[in-house]
Amino acid sequence: MDKLPKRFHNYLKHSVRFRCKLSPPPKSSSELKFVLNVLEKLATVDILRSTSLTPLDPKKLLESGFWIDILYSPCYPKSIFSPMLPKGDFPPLSKESIAKNKLAQSNFIEKLNSLVAIPRFHALETDTEYIENQRGIKLVHQLVPSAMSYRGNYELTTSTIDNPLISIKRKEPLVNEHVLRASMRHNFQLFHKFESIAIYKNGLFNLVEMN
């Protein structure tokens, strides 16, 4: 990795790796495609990995869960790994651009940390009002007893066709995102929940780990 051209090092400096478990796992390629398509729209994607659904191994999914692993580049509109990308699209970094990229990286990490759930594709494909953007869907849920102190101290977004993801819109300082997600109980027939979210900033290390 030390032999990579300098422009690759600069590009990866502000990349973000997002890893999470999806619960419940998608049951079909259509469900998986819907989730990945939505996540791919959050920022430029360099690498995307997920647990395979072919062949579907229920025992393995039960033991290990269904995982999604994405390397994002939130600072650039195109991936440097695109075979058709001209070198001029990635000028040398300046002090101003480094500060701008750090801010973009920080804001993107905050967005990823706020993710909670996404509707299941099979629950949406026949919902014409949702598809035509005439209504949104809220994540109806309950908190486990140990997290009842969080009640009233956070708000979630509403899922729409333009932005299907359910995120934490507002929270008080006492609310921990990881604890909140783990403490939610919801209808598995309607939503996938993002669990065990991990976010990494070391670009070169992430590239090695994911290849």
Secondary structure, DSSP 4 states (H G I P E B T S, - for coil): -TTS-HHHHHHHTT-EEEEEEEESPPSSHHHHHHHHHHHHTSSEEEEEEE---SS--HHHHHHH-EEEEEEEETT-SS-TT-TT--GGGSPPP-HHHHHHHHHHHHHHHHHHHTEEEEE-HHHHTT-HHHHTTS--B---EEE-GGGGGGTTSEEEPPB-SS---EEEEEE-TT--HHHHHHHEEE-TTTEEEEEEEEEE--HHHHHHHT-
